[in-house]
Structures are given as C-alpha cells and as structure tokens.
Amino acid sequence: MRSGRYVSIKVEPPGPKAREVIEKDSKYLMQSYVRWYPLVIARGEGAIVEDVDGNRYIDFNSGLAVLNTGHLPSPVIQRIKEQLGRFLHYSLTDFYYELAPMYAEKLINALKWDGGKVFFTNSGAESIEAGIKVSRGYFKGSRPYLISFLNSFHGRTMATLTLSASKTIHKKYFHPLLPGVIHVPYPYPYRCPFGSENEDECAERVIGYIEDVVFKKVVDPSEVAAFFIEPIQGEGGYIVPPKRFMEMLRSLTYRNGVLLVADEVQSGMGRTGELLAIYNFGIKPDLAALAKGIASGIPLGALVGDGDYMSLPKGSHANTFGGNPVALSAADATLDMLLGGLMENAKKMGTYIKTRLLELMDSSRIIGDVRGLGLMIGVEIVKDKAKKVPAPDLVEWIINHCFKRGLLIIGGGESSLRLAPPLVINRDQVDEAMEILVDVIREAETLL
Ligand SMILES: Cc1ncc(COP(=O)(O)O)c(C=O)c1O
C-alpha cells in the first residue's frame, strides 16, 4: 500500500465499499457511461479526493475539468448557502431576478466583451445548442450550414452529436442526425492531417483545404452560418492548434461573414490561464459556449456573444432551469476566485508540469508529445517515437496504475493522457503526483 503527504492507499481500489456501490450502480443505472476505473468518491477537498474505503488520491481530473476552484471551495459554498436562504428557483424564461443581469454583467466585464450578452443554460451541450440556434437565427435561416472539426467533441444531444467527430460510438445507432453539418480537418501539430511536420505549414494546408475544396466544391461560404471550434480539443486529446491557424481561421470567417463560435466548455473558465482559451491566441470569437468550470460543479452553462448576434426574437429560445439562482451564486463566487489568483496559479503550475514532462519526454521511449496551455495538458503515448505508433493499451495501463497508486488521470483522443488538476493545486501536490506519474510511465516502458 502507499502513503505520501497527500496520497494514502490503504485498501487496493476498488475496496469492499466501492465494490458494493458499483454493483448497485450496474443494477439501477443505464450503463452507457465510460467509467475509466472503479473510483467511488466519498468526499473531496481542494485537489484531494477520498473514496468510500478511505483511500486518498491527488485529483488530476477535476471531475472532468469542472472543479477549477477545487473541491468544496469555501467562498463558493458560502455564496450558495446565502442563496439557499432566499429562493431556489424562479424561471428566467418568464420572470426576472437581480442575480442574473448582475452576474451576466460581471462575466461580460471579466471577458472584456464590450457589447456582449449572455444566455444561460444548464450544460455544455445546451450552450452549444444555443450557439447553433443563435447563429442560424441571426441569418434568419439564409445560412443553413455549420462547419466543425474532425476529432472534435461538442456534446451528446442530437445537434451537438452531429457537430462532434471524435468517436463513431457517440453516433452509432442514432442517425439521421442534424442536416447541414460539414466536418473539416483540425490542425493537430503532432499528426498533421496533411502530413506536414511544420506547424505553420499545417495551418496553411488546413485553411487551404477549407478555401479550395470545401468552399469551392462542397458549400458556398455564403450559405455557412458558423464555424464551431474547440480552441484546444478536449475529448480529442488536449490538442493545441497552431496560433497561425487560429489567426487564419479568424480572418477567413471575417472575409466570408461566417460566425466563429468557440466551444470553451472544457478549455474555458481559467483552465488555460485565461478566461477563454482562445484569448491565448489573441483572438476574439463571435460567440463562446461555456459550462463545466463556470460554477464549481453546480450545473450551469452560458452562451456569450456580441449583442448584435444574440438577438433571437421573443419566444424563440428559452429553458426552465438555465441561470438557476443557486448556480449563479456559485458562478459569481467562482469568477471572483478565478480572477483572484487561480488563473495565475494555472499558468505557473501548468508551466512547471509541462517542463517536467518535456524533460521526461527526452529520455522516455513512449512519450511522443507533450502539449497544452495552463492546466490543460496532454501527453501522447506511443509505441514507437519515430513512427508515432499510437499505444491505447499503454494509455489504459498507465491510467489504471496511476489510480491504484493514488493519482487520478484519464485519457483522451486515441492515445493520450489528459492532465487537468484543479487550479488550486499547489507545488507539493504536483510534485507528489508527478512522482507517481513518472514511476508509472517508466514501468510502462518496460512492457514494450
Ligand atoms: C468541448 C466540449 N463541449 C461540449 C461538451 C458537452 O458538455 P456537457 O457534457 O456539459 O453537455 C463537452 C463535455 O465534455 C466538452 O468537452
């Protein structure tokens, strides 16, 4: 068994209590979930998670990039408690409450989005759905097409599923999907879809394909309402596109009057050291979809956009729960925490983790690529560094062995590890986590 300053593994997981929960879960819940390993959480604090058998782990998942402020952040809990003493719900669809415009103004100011407006939702998929309706609605139906990227993930509702193209299992059995969606390659620098080894060249090849093939042979750009893009692909493996690509895409959308919608559901709310990941590229989108980290784990999402675009007519879009007052209170306190030092810590800790991983990559036979911004870091595992052969079996082995030793990480894309600790993580916790990760990767190398 293992114990460190933060980690404590007393019973090999899953312990007896965990096994009981898992058995009941499989009896009563539809088993369409992924479930990376048998972690049954009992409580959390900051960057530490405890399971039902009393094992303690360092959390590099943040509940899927949601708990940016860590587990049980006290300013957020305090604001939630205050709101619980006032009212729990009173649908924004039909009535008003002060908290909604108050938080919307604060979010717009924090995003430096002059003239911006907000629509509140309950999830990432719902924020993207809102983005589809707002962009098609803005053109009053005259531009029915939407373009998204291969290897992207935008959600699991029928429309967001259509935009996504990371795994066929997401769509299998569910066709027909939304008409009018076209997928184009994403400039994945490590595996450029056009075979280029140079980032800028890869960016130019992808943009060239959109202009010379898609816009000339597939759809006229005057019929395209919007591009939907993850500024860093999340589910796809934490892939950072070249800066040149983001700049070229922005100018291509301006030239053609097409909206640029940033899916910031996973990359947003400070995770990359900026409130929106796309700000790292010096680019402002027309619309941005938010969720996950916005309210520290209380379900909330938002679509933010220029007021001109956020102009759907009365009665054309709404929801019952979007902008729930408890969720907005949590969001308000979350934003204060992010602006009050957590984004800085994300940059600092992110640089530290990446530097250590890049050092490890030099001497490792299986680390093909290390990438990411802030605390959104991808590590691509390969069987052969020269040939870049994917190693999904090694990824699975590494993830499971990290779990057994007290570090929680998951995979992404075909063959990558996703590292997404809470933004409150400190240097000692990172050091203990890295010790586990390095040991496990070194052992994985011996399996080849
Ligand atoms: C980039 C991105 N967009 C959209 C979604 C969908 O969000 P939700 O699961 O809250 O509907 C996700 C979820 O993982 C995501 O990572």
The ligand as an SDF file (V2000), in Angstrom:
LIG
                    3D

 16 16  0  0  0  0  0  0  0  0999 V2000
  -15.5720   20.8150  -25.5370 C   0  0  0  0  0  0  0  0  0  0  0  0
  -16.8660   20.2850  -25.0000 C   0  0  0  0  0  0  0  0  0  0  0  0
  -18.0210   20.7510  -25.4850 N   0  0  0  0  0  0  0  0  0  0  0  0
  -19.2020   20.3080  -25.0380 C   0  0  0  0  0  0  0  0  0  0  0  0
  -19.2740   19.3590  -24.0470 C   0  0  0  0  0  0  0  0  0  0  0  0
  -20.6070   18.8890  -23.5470 C   0  0  0  0  0  0  0  0  0  0  0  0
  -20.8090   19.3340  -22.2530 O   0  0  0  0  0  0  0  0  0  0  0  0
  -21.9080   18.6320  -21.3130 P   0  0  0  0  0  0  0  0  0  0  0  0
  -21.4260   17.2640  -21.0160 O   0  0  0  0  0  0  0  0  0  0  0  0
  -21.9670   19.5320  -20.1140 O   0  0  0  0  0  0  0  0  0  0  0  0
  -23.1770   18.6350  -22.0820 O   0  0  0  0  0  0  0  0  0  0  0  0
  -18.1060   18.8380  -23.5090 C   0  0  0  0  0  0  0  0  0  0  0  0
  -18.1400   17.7950  -22.4760 C   0  0  0  0  0  0  0  0  0  0  0  0
  -17.2020   17.1060  -22.1840 O   0  0  0  0  0  0  0  0  0  0  0  0
  -16.8640   19.3120  -23.9930 C   0  0  0  0  0  0  0  0  0  0  0  0
  -15.7010   18.8440  -23.5190 O   0  0  0  0  0  0  0  0  0  0  0  0
  1  2  1  0
  2  3  1  0
  2 15  2  0
  3  4  2  0
  4  5  1  0
  5  6  1  0
  5 12  2  0
  6  7  1  0
  7  8  1  0
  8  9  2  0
  8 10  1  0
  8 11  1  0
 12 13  1  0
 12 15  1  0
 13 14  2  0
 15 16  1  0
M  END
$$$$
